[in-house]
């Protein structure tokens, strides 16, 4: 059986009980109505006691009342004086005292009688056939309610208490030996004096105590009383002696709960039993269906002089208490399921209602173990149907303007009562209401609340139309409807795709909206005509591999069940991965490497096979990086390198004059059949090309050579003129200089570096080779005595960020400026994350000679030219850097050019020129926030030409 909780009576029920419930005695004859109201302006104790002119006190009304009369006493906040009732009614026409409305509005108000001295508050003396109900009596004496020489008196539904200072052996309620037919029912008795709650003297007869409670003192004591009936009482005493029947008392004790006041202190030994029946009374008393729970230091029963610690021992010895309950040290109350539906409905004196006037009800969750109707509870209180109102529930805690929300009337209904016929009125807190025959309704708020919160209520009506009560919801805001939003992020480092997956983009996708409108579609298109991809969830990551390098627009299209849509777009750049090789010589017209052994004449084209040679794979390669050198030219000219099978662009990659040797780094897309073309404009010249690396579209899960380029702010890492990065002074012929890159170049994820290498002040001619590991037979830079010349170099990087520079000629100063790092997929916390390179053109976007990309005119000394590159040949606005073939033309004096992005002019150079020279150099140039680059000229004036060869996303 499960535990049930006692349902506390409502204030309305108490008002009925204490406000004139009646006595249960039939009135066959109607008499005069008398009125008592000490708060009435015209009250008089000598008046007629009419409703218009009531008595001020109860005593004159009691003195005036005769058979069939009813005295109506106003329930006021004041206290009436003690009264002695000697009225005499008849069995057919009793005298009745009831309470009537007064100035006390409390639902539980009673008519209060207070004796400020030892005088009892109410005394029945020589009274007969009198019914009293609804009074609260209090006295400073030992007894508050006294019966003397009285018969057939019923006192119902009230409270009786004595003051704490009062002492005595007589009870708070005392019946003398000349009284009989006394019924004390549904009373709350508080003997605060510590004395007995009730005493009857020898000779008293026919006494009933039913559905009463006692607390704060002693219990029930009857001496030599004939026919006392205790039925359904709850007796709480301080130290045992809950019931004492002595000196030949007869009667019954049934359905009664006896237990101690656990807040009181009692001796460890000698505490009286809870139920005591002496040897003279034991043969004349029956006891059953009780619940006895003494302290651990007390006993259950003292029967005919023998004590019993358990009901089983009591039963075995006396045959009494066959259905009694005892649980030592566990408080027995109506919370305990053994008390529910386990009483004797036919017990002598038992009432059809409990202490509060509630009817007997069957608890469907507890098995019936009592007799008769089977649904009577032990003790003074009947556990009632716990059906009650709860908190108004629903979905309102997530209320949004324009979206229906649900409100539901809440019930505590463990007995699963039918709610058919109930009616509900909802008030939604916005000035609107709705009435429904169902517990739930929906409501749509039209406006959000501002900084305030609102609450809703639901008033519940029973099928008979009476109000059960009103529930209140939690306070809640009405929020604006959340927008449907999505976002795409294809640029953050946290979702960048490793170089081992070239031409592949990774995009973080988020979607958010309103939970009441679930997202029904989240489609991602990648801007290349491929099929859209559907994603689910609030967060996800999608990957897509493109067929070609470039910058694409990725689009997210969201829809929800409310018919709303949202779109977000972003750009993503993909490209091939770079793999460094040898370097390896793949072309030398001087000895017939890669082509015929002869110089290239004016307008001549060398068709050079680059796939499958020099460490370059035979397939899956989109571009190669070559160090191209002219030598032995018979005339000033230029060379353009471009994909075979395509139209030759107007740009140039190598500009030179007769009789000189000049290198330049070139990145060129691979054309038809794996070939690139090298075009010579004028005169005859020998051409040499060393492959430095290639760009591949082939994915690999374990090739750490595959890398992307991370542009860096141009940084000077070597200058032997000042001892930067190496010892100060010219390096000797045949010497090797080791350089350590900055911290970001020292991580295990760094596999290559891009540097602008310059030689100056050479005492003779020679070459410079930049390398890692074993020195190759190729060169990166050719110089003559006294010449200042530079070239872009891509080199592998050894462990710890080390690279080497070998000088073959005379003594010379070496300078190196770091422009970028090639990094693989290793995340080491040091190496920067690279971005894809997208080969382009070559496309000329600047020529100051004819006004291309900037106003026509030479760039003067200490002047800077700003050129917008975003938008040129597909360069996106947020490109990190561009790969440019930068050419200075015909300076008026020796000078150098520095190309840079955002920020101040760095202490680096890209192109070093002598007077009248035209010299190209490949450069990785960062772009500023506007997609522009800046070119600074140090000395004199010159023209500038720039050709785009690709960009870094």
N, C-alpha and C positions, 0 to 999 in steps of 0.2 A: 504494500500500500504506500502511496506517496504522501508526503507531508502536505497539509493544506494550511493556508494562512487564514486566520480569523478576519473576516471582513468587518471592519469597523463601521458601526452604524452611522448613517448620515445625520446631519444636523436636523433635517426635516423630520426623521423618525423620532429623534429625541424630543422635538417640539411637540409631536403628537402625544408621546408618552407622558411628558411632564405637564402638558397643557390640557389635560382633561380627557384621558383615555377611558375613564370609567372604571368600575370595580368588578365587573363581571357578575354582579348581583342583579337579578331581574327586578324591575320596578313595575309593579302591577298597578300602583296608584300614583297619579301625578299630584304633587303638592305645590307649595308656594316656593318661588325663587327668591332667595335672599342674596344680597350683594355686599361684598367687602372690598373697599379700595381706599387705602390710607393716603393715596396721592390725589384723590378726587377733591376738588375745591369745596364741594358742599358736603363732604362726608361728616357723619355724626353718629356717635355711639348711642344716642338716644332717639335717633331717627327711625324711619320705617324700614331701613335696609333695602330700599328699592334701588333700581338701576340708576334712577335720577338722583336719589339721596342715599348713597350706600352707607353702611357702617364703616367706621375708620379701622376697627380692629375685629378680629375673628370672634372674640369672646361674646359680645352681645348677640352676634348671629347664632353662635352655638346655644346660647341661652334661649334664643327665640325659636329655634328650629324644632319642628315636630314631625310626626310620621309623614313620609312622602316629600318632605321639603328638601330642596337642594340649595346649598350655600356655595356661591361663586366668588372665589377669592382672587383678586387681581394679582397678576405676576408683576410686581414692581421691583425696583432696585433697592427699595427700603426693606427693612425687616419688621415683621409683625411681632407683637408681644406674645409671650407664652399664653397658652389657652388650655382650659380644662373643659373637656367635653363630657357632659352628663346626659346628652340627648337620648331620647328613647324612641326608636322607630318600631316597626313590626316587620315580620318576615316578608309581608307583601308590600310594605311601604317603609323602607329604611330611610334614615336620614343620611344625606349624601353631601360630602364636602369635595368640591372640585376646584381647579384653578381656571382663571379666565384671563384674556389679554389685558396687559397693563403697560406701564411705561418702560419695561425692560424688553428691548426688541430681540434679544438673543434667542436663537432658535431653541436652545436648551433651557430657557428660563423656567424657574419654578416659583411658587409662592414660598418665601423664606420666613421661617419662624426662629427667632433667636432668643434664648434665655441667657442673659448676661450674668446670672448668679447660678447657684446650685439648683435652682428650680428647673424641672423638666420643661422642655419647649412645648410638649403636648402631653396632656394627661387625660386618659379615659377613666372616669370615675362614675361607677354606677350606670354606664352607658349600655345601650342595647341596640342591636341592629343598626349599626352605623358603618358606612362605607366612605373611606378617605383615599384620595389619589392625587399625586403630583406635587407633594410638598417636600421642601428641604428643611430639616430640623437640626438645630445645633444648640448645645448647652454647655455651660461651664461646669456643670455638676457631673456626678457619676453616671446619671441616667438622663436620657434625652426624651425617650418615648416610654410612657408608663401606662400599664393597664391595671386597674384596680376595681374589683367588684363589677367587672364588665363582661358582657356576653355578646357573641355574634358580631364581632368587629372585624372588618377587613381593611387592611392598610396596604396600599399598592403603589408601586412606581414612584419612588422618591429616594431621598437620601437621609440618613440619620447619623450624626457624629457627636462625639464628646470632645471637650477641650483637652489638650495635652496635660494641663495641670490637674485635671480631675482624677481622683483616685476612688477606689471602692471595689467591693466584691460584687455589687449588683451590676447588671448589664446595661450597656447603652440603651438597649430595649429591655424592659423589665415587666414581667407578668406575675401578678401575685397569685396566691393559692385559691382565691375566690373567683378567678376569671376563667372563662371557657369560650370555645368557639372563636379563637383568635387566628386570623390568617394574615401572615406577613409575607408578601410576595413582591418579587422584582425590586428589591431594595438594595441600596448600596450603603452598607453599615461600616462606619469607621470609628472604632473605639480607641481614639488617640490617647485616651487615658491609660491604656495598657490593660484595662479590665476586660471582662467578657463582652462580646458583642451582644449576646442575648442570654438572659436568665429567666427561668420560670421556677416559681416556688412550689413546695409540696401542696398538692390539692388542685393545681391547675389542670385543666382538661382540654382535650381537642385543640391542640396547637399545631399550626402548619407553617413551616418556613420553606418556601419553594422559589427557586431561581433567584436567590439572594446571593450577594457577595459580601464578604467581610474582609477587612484588611486593617493593618496598622495596630493590631492589638490581639486580644483574646478571641476565643471562638464561641461555640454554642454550649450552654450549660443548662440542663434540666434536672431538677431534684423532685422526686416523688410526683412526677407529672404523668397523667394518664392520657395516652393517645397522642404523643408528639410525632409529627411526620416531617422528616427532612427529605426533600426531593429536589435534585438538580441544583444544589447550592455549590458555590465555590468559596471555600473557607481558607483564608491565608492568615496564619498566626505567627507570632514572633518566636515562641519556643514551645511548640507542641500544644497538646490539649485543645485540638481543633473542635472536637465534639466530646462532651462529658455527660453521660446519662447515669444518674445514681438514685439510690434510695427507692428502688422499686418502680422506676420510670418504665413506661411501656410505649411501644411505637415502632417506627421503622426509619432506617437510614439507607436511602438508595440514590443512585445517579449523582452522588456528591463527590467533588474533588476536594481533598484536604492536603494542603502543602504548606511548608514554612515560608516565612519572609526571609529570603536569603541575605538581605542587607542587615539583619539583626544579628547580635552576638549572643550565643547561648552556651551554657556549660557543656563540657565534653561528656559529662555523665549526669544522670538524674533528670534529663529532659523528659517530660511526660509524653506518653504515646499520643499519636494524632487522634485516635478514636479510643475513648475509654468508656466501658460499660461495666458497672460493678456487679458483684455476684447477685445482688437483689434484683437487678434489672435485666441481666443477661437472658433469663428464660422468657422475658416478655418483650424482647427487642429482636427484630430481624434486620440484617445488614447484607446488602448485595449490590452489585453493579457500581461500586464506588472505586475511586482512584486515590490511593494513599501514598504519599511520598514524603516520609520524614527526613530529617537530617541524618547524616551518618551516625551521629551520636544518639539519635532517638529511635523509637520503634513504631511499627505500624499500629498495632492494636494492643490494648490492655483489656482483656475480656475475662470477667469473673475472677480477677486477680492474677491472671497469667498473661505475660507479654508475648507477642509474636512479631518477629522481624520481617515476615513475608506473608503475602496473602495465601500462599500455598500451605504454609505452616498453620495459619489461622483456619483454613478450610479443613485441613486434615484433623485438627483437634476439635473443632466446634461444629463443622458442617455448614458454617456461615461463609458468606463472601465467595461463593463458587465462581462468580464472574468478576471479582475485584481485580484491579490492576495495581501494581506497585513497581516503582523504578527508583530505587534509592539513589540520591544525589543527582537525579535528572529531573529538572522542573517539569512537572506535569501540567500542561495547560491546553487550551483548545487549539494550540498549534500542533499538538501531537496527534497524529492520526489515530492512535488507539482510542481516543475519546470520542471520535466521530462515529455516528450511527451505531453506537454500541450500548446505549442505555436501555433501561426497561421503561417502555412507553406507558405501561400500566402501573407504575410505581405509585403508591398512595400519596396523594397531594400533588403529583406532577401536573404542570400546566401545559397547555397547548402552545404557549408562546414563551420566549426566553426573557432574560433580564431586560432586554431592550424592546420587548413587544414583538419581536420577529417570530414568524411562524416556523414550525419545524419543517426542515427541508432535507431531502435526500442528496447526499454527496455522491454523484455517479462514479467518482474516482476511488471510492472507498467501499469495501464490501460491508453489507449490513450484518452486524453480529448481535444487535439488541433484540428485544422482544416487542410484541405488539406491532405497532406500525413499522418498527425497525429502523426509523430514521431520526430518532432522538439522540442528541449528543449528551455526554456526561458533563456536569457542571452547569453554571448559570447562563452560559452563552452558547447559542446555536450557530455553528458555522454556516454562513449564508452563501448564496450563489455569488462567487467573486466577480461576476460580470461587472465591469466598470469601464470608464472611459480611459483611453490612453492618450498619447500624443498624436496630433494630426500628422500623418505621414504623407508620402508621395515623392515626387521628383522635383519639388519646388526649390530644393537647396541648390539646384543648378538651373535657375530660372533665367531665361533670356527673352528679351522683347521680341514678340512676333512668333514665338515657338510655344506650342501648347505644353503645359505642365499638368501633372496629375496631383490632386489632393485626395487623401483617403482618411476617413474617420477611423481612428484607432480604438481598439477594444482590448481589455484584458478579459479573456473569455476561456479560461481553462476547462470549464464544464461544457464547452462547445454548444452553447445555447443557440437556438434558431433566432436569427435577426430579421425574420420575415415581418413586414409591416412597419419596420422602423423608418423614420423620415429624417432627412438631414438638410440643414440650411448652412451653406458655405458663404463666408464673407472673406473676400480675397485680399483685403488690405489696400485696394485701389479704388474703393468706393462702389464696387459691384458685388452682387450676391447671386447665388443660385440655389434652388431647392431641388432635391433629388430623392428618389426612393431607393437609390443604390448608394453604397458607401463611398464610391469614388466618382469624381467628376474631373473634367479637364477645363483649363482656363488659359487664355492667351492674354498676356500683358502687352499693351500697345506701346508703352513707354518704359525705358529703363529708369530706375531710381538714380538719384545723384549720389550724394555721400551718405544717405540714410538707408536704413534697412526697414522692411515691413514684415508683418506677420499676418497669417490668415487664421480664421477660426471656423469651427464647425459646431453647430448646435444640434444635438441629437434628441429626437422626440420618440417616445415609446409608441407602440401601436395604439394605446388608448389616448394619445395626444398629450400626455404629460411630458415635461421636459426632463430628460435624463441628465443633461449637463452640457457644458460647452468646453470643447478642446481648443487649445491654442497651439499653433505651429511654432517651430523655431523662427527667430528673426532671420531674414534672408534678403539679399539684394536682388534686384532684377537687373541683369547685366545687358549691355549691348550685345547683339549677336556677333560672336567672333567671326572675323573674315576667314574665308577659305584662302589659305596661303601655301605656297610651295617655294622651295628654293633649290637651286643647283649650285654646286661648287665643284668645278673641274680644275681649280688652280691651286688649292691649298696643298702644302707639302705633305700633309697627313694622308692625302689620298692620291698622291702622284704615283704613276706607274713606273716600275723599275725599267732601266734601260734594256734589260733582257727581254722586254716585250715592246719592240719598236712599233711605231704607228698605232699605239694603243692608248686610249684615254680612260681615266677613272673619274667618275663623278659621284659626289655625295648628294643624295636626294633626300629632302625632307618634305613632309606634308602635314599641315595642321588645319583644323577647322573646328566645327561644332560637333560634339559627340552625338547630338540628336540627328544630325545629318551625316551619316557615314559617307566616307569617301568612296565613290563607286568607280572611279577611274583615275589612274596616274600613269600617263603615257609619256615616254621619253623618245624623242626623235633626235638623231645625231647630225643632221644637216648634210648628209651625203646620199640621201635617197634610199637608205636602207629601211627595213621594216621597223616600225616603232616597237619599243620594248615596254611591257607593262610591269610596274613595280607595286609592291604592297607594303603596308606598314608606314609608320611615321618617319622612320629613318631607314635608308638602305644605300648601298653602293653598287653602281653598275659599271661595267667595262664594255668597251667597244673598240674593235680593231678596224682601222680605216684602210682603204685600198691605196691611198696616196698621202704623202705628207702635206701638211697645210694647217690652216686655222679654220675651224668649223663652228657653226652656231648650234649649240645643243638647246633643245626646247623641252620644257615640261608643261603638260596640259592636264590640269586637274578638273574633275567634276565630282559633285556630291549628290546625295539623294534629294536635296532641296532644289536641284536644278541649277546650282551655282557653278561657275567656272572660274578658273584662275590659270594664268600663264606666267612662266618665268623662263628667261633665256640667259645663256652665258656662252662665252667663247672657250674653246679648248684648242690647244695646239699640239699636234703630234708630228713625229718625224722619225727618221731612221736612227739607229744607234751607231756611234762611232767606235771603230776598232783601229788602234794604232798598229802599224806594221814596222818593218825593218829599221830605218828607211832602206829602200831598194831601188837601184837605178833601172828604169824601164825604157829610157830613151837617151841616145847619144848619137847624133848624126856624124860625129867625128869618127866613130868606129863601127857604125852600122847597127847599134843596139836599138831594137824596136822599129827600125825603118832602114831605108837605103843609106849607104855611107856616102853622103854628100851634103853640102850646105843647102839650106832652103832658100830658094830664090824669091824675087819680088812677087807678091801675090800667091806664093806657094803655100800648100797645106800639107801638113804631116798628119796622116790618119794613124793614130796610135791605139793599139790594143791594150786595154787596162784590166779587163776581166780575165782571171785565170793566170795572171803574171804578177811577179813581185809580191807574192803573199796575199793578193786580192782573190777572193773566191770567184768562181766562174759564173755564179748567179746570185740573185738576192742582193745585189749592190746597186744603189741609186746614184752615188757620187763618190769621187775620190779626191784626196788632197795630194797635190803634187808640188814639189819645189822645182820651178822651171827657171832655167838659166840660159841666157844668151851669151855667146862668145864668138869672137872673130868676125864681128859685123863689118860689112863694107860700107854701110851707110846708116844714118839715123833711121830708126824704124820702131815699130811696136808689134807685139804678138798678142793675138786674141785666142784664148782657149775656150772651147764650147763643145756641146754634145754633138757627136757625129750624127748626121742625118737631119740636123735642124738648121734653120737660117742663121748665118753668122750675125751676132749682135754688133752694135756700133761701139761697144765698150772695148777697152784694151786691158790686158793683164800685165804686160811687160813692155816698158818704154826704155829705149837705149840709144846710145850714139855709137858711131863707128869706132872700132878698136877697143871697146871696153867689155868687161864681163860683169853681168848684173843678174842676180837671182831675184825671184819673187815667189811667194807661196800662193798657190791657186787651189780653190775648191771648185770642182766642176762636176756637173751631172754627167752620168754615163749615157752615151747615145746608143744608136742602133748597133746591135751585134757586139756590144761591149767595147765600143771605141769612143775616143774623144779626138777632136781635131785641133791642131795648132796652126794658126794662120800668121804668116809674116807679110808685113805690108810693103817694105822697101828693101832694096839691096839683097845681099846674100848674108846668111848668118848660120852658125851652128847652134842647135838647140839641145839642151840636156834636161831631163826630167827624172826626178827621184820621187817615187810614191812614198808618202808618209803615213797614210792610213786610208780607210774607206768607211762609207756609211752603208749599213745593211738593214734590210727589212726582215731578216730571218730571226725568229725568236729562239731563245735558248734558256734553259733553266739553270745552267751551271757555268756559263762563259762570263767570267768576271772582267774580261777585256772590254765587253760592251759597255759603253759609257755615253753620258750626255754632258753638254757643256754648261758650266756654271760661270757666267761672266763675273769678274770682280772689278772693283775700283782699280784703275791702273796704278800699279805699285812698283817702284824701283827696287829690285831685289839684288842688283849687282851694279857697281860703278867703281872700277879700279882707280879712277882718278882721285876718289875721295876715301877709299877704303870701305865702301859699302858692300857688304856681303863677301868680301875677300880682302886680301892684303892690298894696301895702297901701292900703286905703281903698275907700270906696264907689265904684261905677262910676256914671258920669253917664248921664243920659237920652240915648237914641239912640246909646250907645256899644257897641262890640263888643270882647269880651275873648277873646283867643286862648289856648288851653290846650294844652300838650304832654303827652301821655300818658306813663306810664312806658315803659321800654325794650321790654317785651313787647308794647306797643301801637304800636310804631314800625315793625314789620316790614312788608314788602310783602304778607304774607299776611293782615294785619289789615284788614278792610273795614268793621267797625262796632264801636261801643262801647255798653255799658249803664251809665248813670250815674244816681245819685240826685242831683237838682239841687234846691238849697234857696235861697230868698231870705229875707232878714231885714232889718229896720230901714229899709224903704223910706220915702222922704219923700213919696211919692205912689203912686197905683195904676199898674199896668202889666203887661206880659207879658214873658216871657223866651222867646226862640227859640234852640234849640241846633241847629247845622247844620254842614255841610261844603260848601264851594263857594259857590254863589249862595244868598243868604238867601231862604227861602220866605215866603209871606204868612201861614203858620199860626203857632201858638204852642204851646209845651210847658207853660208854667206861667203862671198868672194870680195876681196878688197885689194887696193893698190896702196903703195906707199903714200902716206899723207892724206889718204881719202877718208872721209866720214860717210859711212854707208850702213843701212839697216835692212833687216828682213824679218818677217814674221816666221816663227818657228813653232811647230807642234812636236813635242817630244814626250816620250814615256817618262814617268817619274819612279825613281827607286824608293825603297823603304826609307821612312823618315823624311820624305820630301826632298830627296837629293837628286840633283842633275849635274851633268858635267859639260864643260865647254873646252874643246881642244883647239889650239891655235897652231897652224902649220907654218906661218911665215915669220916675219921679223917681230920685233917687240911691238906691242900694240895695247891700247886701252880697250877694255871690254865693258859694255853696258847692257843690262837686261831689264826689261819692264814686264812684269806679269800682267796679262790681260784676261786670263781665264783658266779654269781647271776642268779637266774631264774626270767625272766621277762615275763609279759603277753603282750597283744596287746595295752595296754594303753600307749599313747604317752604323757609323762608329762614333757619332757625336761630335766629330771634328770636320770631316769633309762636307762641303756644301752639297745640296741636292741639285743635280743638273737639270737642264730643260732641253726639250727636243730642238734639233736644228732642222730648219726647213730650207733646202737649197732653192735658189731662185736665179733668174736671169742668165748671165749677168745683164743688169739693166742700169743704164746711166741715169742717175738722178741729180747730178750736180756737174756743172761746167761753167765756171765764171767767165770763160772766153766768149760764150754765146748766150749767157743768161739762163741756162737750164738750172732750175731749182733755186736760183738766187739771182739778184740783179747782176748784170754783166759788169765786170770790172775786177781789177786785181785786188787781192787782200793785202793790206798794208802791214807795216811792222807793229808788233805787239797788239794785233787786232784779232778779234774772234768772229767767226762766221757761224750763225745758227741755221741749221737746215732741218726742216721737218721731213722725217722719213716714213712715219706712219701713213699708211695708205699707198705707198709705192709698191707696186708688184705684190699686193696682198699682205704687206707688213701690217699686223694688227696694232691697234692703238696702245695696247698694253704689252707689246713685245719688250723683252728684257734688254736685248742688244741686237745689233746687226753685224753681218760680216761684209766688210767693204774693201774694195780695192781702191786705195787712196793714192792719188798722184799729185805731186807738186810739179808745176810747169814753169820753167824759166825764171827762177828767182833772181833778183838784182844783186843779191849777195848771199853768202852762205847762211843757211837758216835751218830750222827744223819745225815740223808740224806736230801738234799734239791734239789728238781727237779724244773727247770724253763726253760723258753724259751729264747727270745732275751734279751739283756741287761746284766747288771752286776748281781752278786750273791745277791739275796734278803736276808733280815734278817728274814727268815722264815725256817721252817723245815717240812718235810713230815713224816719221819719215824725215831723214836727214839729207839735205841737198847742198850741192855746191852751186856757185853762180852759173846761170844759164842751163842747168840740168833739167831733165824731165825724168823723175824717178817714181815708180809706183811701189806701194807696199800694201800687203794685206793686213787688215786690222779688225780686231773684235772691239766694237765701240758700243758701250752701254747707251741706252736712250733715257731721257728724262721723262717726267710725268706727262709731258705734252707729246711724246713720241718724237722728240727732236734730238739731234746730236750737235756738238759744238766743235769747231776746228779752229785752233789758235796758231797764228804765224808769229815766229819769234822776231825775225829780222827782215829788213827790206820789204819788197813786194813781190807777189807771184800770183799765177793763176792756179786754181785748184779744180781737179776733176775727181769724181767719185762714182764708182760703179757698184751697185748692190749685187752680192753673190748669195745672200741668204739671210735668215734671221733666226734668233733664238727665242722660243716662246716663253 
